[in-house]
C-alpha cells in the first residue's frame, strides 16, 4: 500500500490475531487505512472487517 507523498508499506498476515500487520511498524492494516484515509481525504471510514 502507498499513500500520497508516503512511502510504500508491506503487510504480513498474523494468523494468531487474524489480522494484517505492517512489517515495519506493526500497525494493523485496518488502523493504517483509517488513519491515512482521514489524513488525506478528511473522511473517517470503517475498515474493521480487514
Helices and strands as residue ranges (DSSP letters): E 11-14, E 19-22, H 29-41
